Amino acid sequence: MENTNRNVFGLNGITGMLIATVLLLSILTVLTILGLKAQQEVANKPYEITNPQAIKMIDKTNSNLIKK
């Protein structure tokens, strides 16, 4: 059986590899940009503690002291 259907520039060859590489790099770029934007938004809104003296070492109600 002779393999006459070889195609180096087909989707399973160099072209497919380049498409996959560009697709993965574009996904990486988009996720990086979205992550940086999220970090910048959070960095501009720090937490404020309403009563620092009321904080206890191990207590479930400490989360109520944070003003968002």
N, C-alpha and C positions, 0 to 999 in steps of 0.2 A: 504494500500500500504506500503510495507516494504522497508526501505532504506538499501539496501545491497551493494550499490556502494560507500560507504564512504571510503575515502582514505586520511589519515592524511598527508602522505608524497607526495601527488599529487601536481600539479602546483597551485591548489587553496588552499593548506594547508601550512604547515611549509616550504616546499621547495620553493614554490612561494614567500612567505614572505621573505625568505633569499635571493633569487635571486633579488627581487625588492630592498632590502636593500643594497646589494652589488652593484647593478647597480647605485643606487642613490649616494652612497658614492664614487664610482669611478668617476661619473660625477662631483661631488663636488670637488674631488681632482684635476681632469684635469682642471676645470675652475679656481681653486685657483692658480695652478701652472702657467697657462697662464696669469692670472691677475698680479701675482708677477713679471713675466718676462716683461710684458708691463710696469709696474711701474718702474722697474729697468732701462729699456731703456730710458724712459722719464726723469728719475732723472739724467741721465748722459748728457742730452742735454738741459741745461737751456736756456730760452729766453734771447736774448741780445737786448737791446733797443738802436737804432742807435743815437737818439737825445733826451735825457730826457727833455730838455728844451722846446721841441715842443709839449709835451703832454698837452692837454687841458682837462678840467673837463668832459665835455660832448661833444664828437665829434666822428663821425663815422670814421674819417680818422686816429684815433689812431692805428688801426690795421696795417696800412702801416708802422709804425715805428718799428715793431718787426722784427728782422732778425732771421730766423729759421735755 
